[in-house]
Amino acid sequence: MRGATMTHHIGFGALSYDLAHLLGGTALVLSFALLYQRRVSAVVNTYALQALVVAAAAAWQGWVQNEPQLYLTALIALVAKAIIIPLALHGIIRRLEIHRSIETAFGVFPSMAVGVLLVVLAILVVLPTTLGAATLTREDLATALSVVLLGLLAMITRRNAPTQVVGFFSLENGLILAAVGVTGMPMVVELSTAFLVLVAFTVFGLFFFRIRDRLGSLDTRRLDLVTEEPR
Amino acid sequence: MLALVAVLLLALGAAATIFRRAPAVLGVSAALSASGAAAALASLIAGGPTLALALPIGLPSGLMAPDGMTLALDPLSAMFLLILFVAAAFCAVYAIDQHEAEDRRALAGFPAFVGAMALALLAADAFTLVFGFELMSAVSWLLVLARHEDADSRSAGIFYVGMALFGGLCLVPAFAVLAHAGGAHAGLLDLRFSAMRAAPPEGWRAALVLALVLLGAGSKAGLVPLHPWLPLAHPAAPSHVSALMSGAMTKVGLYVIVRVLFDLCGPAQPLWWGIPLIAAGAASALIGALRATADGDIKSVLACSTIENVGLIAVGLGVALVARGADLPALAALALCAALLHALGHGVFKPLMFLCVGSVAHGAGTRSLARLGGLIHRMPVTAGCAILGAACLAGLPVFAGFAGEWLLFQAVLAGPRIGGLALQTLFAALAAVLALSVALAAAAAVRLIGVAFLGRPRGPRAAVADEAGPRARAAMIGLSGLAVLLGLLPGPAIWLLEPALRGLSGAGMAGRAGWLAISPTQESFGYAPAAIALLVALAAAGGMLALRRLAARGIALGRERGPAWANGFAAPPAWLPFGDSVTQYGGASFSEPLQRTLGRTLLRGGDPAMHWLMRPLLAARGAISRAADAMQVLTIRRILTVMFAVLVLFLAVIAAVEM
């Protein structure tokens, strides 16, 4: 399969290929790290690190593909997602005084196992469906899909609202990773996704305070109690 | 000609939504139906040449193979069209007199109903057939809802439309499978019957078609287990509509079964093909007859009897399929002839009965057997026609119901020749079940006539019942005349069926049906209704004379003449001071012994289909809607989990497909 690259002369062994692969793999490993982190601040830090890696991947793709607009993407990822959002999240956590340890809905080992299965699934889906595309694109897409799925998994295995939000942002990192890996992806998408994240961030921020105002806790299990009450 | 009639009837239905003069609309419907009947009869007498016609309207071109709707007239269609138009003509005449104010809503529906049925019968492609069939269902649903002030009518309407939708839901895929077997040409599904005939389905596809058609058309015909709507919907509609629903619409269902299973699927089908039809038919016959002996509503009794008769016809069709599968064309022709002859007879005497009980319901103001009685004095014409119809219903010799049932029994008794111990056991059991059903049907007919028309009135309204109007009487007398004719001359009726039999079973009844007698095989003894009628009449006249002589001698000897069986009254208890009117035996008294012996176990308090099928379905619906309700109040995390699970499932399916 690897020998079948056609359009790009990037193959196994070339520096551009290896570095892109390394960055994608690092993002994936960080996704796994997100799954087992037990402290809120550690989760946010892991996310910041992942955003940094994604920014680096975008910059590297900008260099390889000779697409200056990808540098802009990298800049947005770096400033908004690796710096501003984590700082804001830390602020929220400090204000809410929840930087102690957190509990997960799932044990570490089961979530790791499920995560591995999801990665296998992503590879099984992406590799056969993209037979015509370049090797780098295909493997990059597989990694990105894994990051997306792991972000979703992180969202549903957490009970705590801030960590669920971080799962959502990590999912968005996967989307960016996919977008930069495909040549010729228009800039518009990048900007809109970045914008979406900011909006979501605001919304979720408001959401936190509403929950705390109402329930005195950020534990979403309290929300379950609210919905179950009228029955 | 027939296509013109169908289109004109549909147009009349549309026009009648604006132009609401009942006599005019019904008169024109009657005239159109009569000309349609004449055309169908002419086609049958001419030996049923197949005529085809393409209409310039239909599906948008380029979607399916025929660009417009196509119609064709062959002997099978002509025979069912004859049943339809004869019944429709008399029902329309009847309705001019009997039209009640609330039935005015049903006015536009009536010609449209007839037209839709004619369209379904004339169809030469699946689209036209399903279109006509569904139009028929929809219009008849509106007709059932004509008296929607009544809560029972509304619930019957809802039940009916559910069954009709289910039927359509089965028919459409059935035809899709048939068309698929024909192969797609240039990306178009060929929906024409000729294309389906050229490539009959095989293997599991054929079995699928069989199952879907039995469910889809069987629900319309009233085959077990999809029959419970008949006793609910038929009484809810105005009487002339019930007459058509029972006499003609169930026949359209049967027509679809015959068209698909005999014609479109071709003769090269396995032996077991007829067995589901036989089983469903036998169950329908038994359950319908048993329910007919128990029901307290005169129209429901007739609807249940329709289930029984449709069951008998289905058994005939099933036996014909088995015989054809075993390559016994003579036996197949006999069974098919029995089924079609009985369909023809039922298409005459069941509308007759419905018109009669409609007159009763109109004249005596109730449909409840418990409040009727003694109507023969107030409504002599209706009573006479009803007695004739009931004799047909009971399957008495020389009446219209007998010839078909007799041929059916001959076919079933000849069935063990097909071979195999299992098949022989099946046919033996079948004969027993059919005999029981026919006997029960006779009991139901006796009960209906005895309680409603004989004895004394059970309510004040029944005591002052009015006879039906002149046109309604004319319609009933006309149908009675046809029933007598059909009863006395089954041979010529079989001649009319001959081309259809030849086409569908590969053999005819030639040499087995003459002017005066019919016989199951060429060398055996036959049934000569005219001669039997003559003998019965002679015996009856002689018996009456002898009885009079004896009675005169007895009176001369001073013997007292007392009421036989206390005139149908029980001795009144001491605490009933005001006479004995409520001690008269009624409908419930007659059905009680049968209900105790058979009803409790077989009917399960109402209907076995309700007990075994409908109630579990209702429970399942409740469970599903509760589950859907629970989905609405899930927490965010659970909703995300569900979405995630669906996404993963989707990806897994993609991965599996790609591998």
Interface residues (C-beta under 8 A of the other chain):
Chain A: A105 L118 L121 A122 L124 V125 P128 T129 L149 L152 L153 M155 I156 R159 Q164 T220 L223 D224 T227 E228 R231
Chain B: V633 L634 T635 I636 R637 L640 T641 F644 L647 V648 L651 A652 I654 A655 E658 M659
